[in-house]
């Protein structure tokens, strides 16, 4: 049986789970009440930090799911995303609109990466 490693585990969830050479991140959100740009920067910084702790990096992201409270903010989020993604290493990605955990959240990103 292969080992399962959990990072930043709490009562409800772990921020990252590693199994069989794959890293699964929980949905990451930014500072509530700030702009889409700031929240996206916060989220991507958290993704970088968690991937580093797991022993990998953004060039190894396989898929990303981006949830937005308002698709009207799509271009603003993409401006930050496009500057962050490593050239030649864009993951498969889907973006959708959804009510997030609180109205103060504008962006939530979930990624799966290879070790």
NORPE-V840455 format. One record per pair of residues at least 6 apart in sequence whose ideal C-beta (glycine too) atoms are under 8 Angstrom apart, sorted by the first residue. I is the first residue (numbers start at 1). J is the second residue. If there is no record, write none. Layout:
BEGIN
i:I j:J
i:I j:J
END
This chain:
BEGIN
i:2 j:19
i:2 j:20
i:3 j:19
i:4 j:17
i:4 j:18
i:4 j:19
i:5 j:17
i:5 j:18
i:5 j:19
i:5 j:54
i:6 j:14
i:6 j:16
i:6 j:17
i:6 j:18
i:7 j:14
i:7 j:15
i:7 j:16
i:7 j:17
i:7 j:18
i:7 j:50
i:7 j:53
i:7 j:54
i:8 j:14
i:8 j:15
i:8 j:16
i:8 j:50
i:9 j:15
i:13 j:26
i:14 j:26
i:15 j:25
i:15 j:26
i:15 j:28
i:15 j:50
i:16 j:23
i:16 j:24
i:16 j:25
i:16 j:26
i:16 j:50
i:16 j:51
i:16 j:53
i:16 j:54
i:17 j:23
i:17 j:24
i:18 j:24
i:18 j:54
i:18 j:55
i:18 j:115
i:21 j:114
i:21 j:115
i:22 j:62
i:22 j:112
i:22 j:113
i:22 j:114
i:22 j:115
i:23 j:50
i:23 j:51
i:23 j:54
i:23 j:56
i:23 j:112
i:23 j:113
i:23 j:114
i:23 j:115
i:24 j:112
i:25 j:47
i:25 j:50
i:25 j:51
i:25 j:110
i:25 j:111
i:25 j:112
i:25 j:113
i:26 j:110
i:27 j:67
i:27 j:108
i:27 j:109
i:27 j:110
i:28 j:43
i:28 j:46
i:28 j:47
i:28 j:50
i:28 j:108
i:28 j:109
i:28 j:110
i:29 j:39
i:29 j:42
i:29 j:43
i:29 j:100
i:29 j:101
i:29 j:105
i:29 j:107
i:29 j:108
i:30 j:38
i:30 j:39
i:30 j:40
i:30 j:41
i:30 j:42
i:30 j:43
i:30 j:46
i:30 j:105
i:30 j:106
i:30 j:107
i:31 j:38
i:31 j:39
i:31 j:42
i:32 j:102
i:32 j:104
i:32 j:105
i:33 j:104
i:34 j:42
i:35 j:76
i:35 j:106
i:36 j:68
i:36 j:73
i:36 j:76
i:36 j:77
i:36 j:106
i:36 j:107
i:37 j:76
i:37 j:77
i:37 j:79
i:37 j:80
i:39 j:105
i:39 j:106
i:39 j:107
i:40 j:76
i:40 j:77
i:40 j:80
i:40 j:81
i:40 j:107
i:40 j:109
i:41 j:80
i:43 j:107
i:43 j:108
i:43 j:109
i:44 j:80
i:44 j:81
i:44 j:84
i:44 j:109
i:47 j:58
i:47 j:109
i:47 j:111
i:48 j:57
i:48 j:58
i:51 j:57
i:51 j:58
i:51 j:60
i:51 j:61
i:51 j:111
i:51 j:113
i:54 j:113
i:54 j:115
i:55 j:115
i:56 j:113
i:56 j:114
i:56 j:115
i:57 j:113
i:58 j:84
i:58 j:85
i:58 j:86
i:58 j:89
i:58 j:113
i:59 j:86
i:59 j:89
i:60 j:89
i:60 j:113
i:60 j:114
i:60 j:115
i:61 j:89
i:61 j:91
i:61 j:111
i:61 j:112
i:61 j:113
i:62 j:91
i:62 j:92
i:62 j:111
i:62 j:112
i:62 j:113
i:62 j:114
i:63 j:91
i:63 j:92
i:63 j:93
i:63 j:94
i:63 j:111
i:63 j:112
i:64 j:91
i:64 j:92
i:64 j:93
i:64 j:94
i:64 j:109
i:64 j:110
i:64 j:111
i:64 j:112
i:65 j:93
i:65 j:94
i:65 j:95
i:65 j:96
i:65 j:109
i:65 j:110
i:65 j:111
i:66 j:77
i:66 j:81
i:66 j:93
i:66 j:94
i:66 j:95
i:66 j:96
i:66 j:107
i:66 j:108
i:66 j:109
i:67 j:95
i:67 j:96
i:67 j:97
i:67 j:98
i:67 j:100
i:67 j:107
i:67 j:108
i:67 j:109
i:67 j:110
i:68 j:74
i:68 j:77
i:68 j:95
i:68 j:96
i:68 j:97
i:68 j:98
i:68 j:106
i:68 j:107
i:69 j:97
i:69 j:98
i:69 j:99
i:69 j:100
i:69 j:103
i:69 j:105
i:69 j:106
i:69 j:107
i:70 j:97
i:70 j:106
i:71 j:95
i:71 j:97
i:73 j:106
i:73 j:107
i:74 j:95
i:77 j:95
i:77 j:107
i:85 j:91
i:91 j:111
i:100 j:106
i:100 j:108
i:101 j:108
END
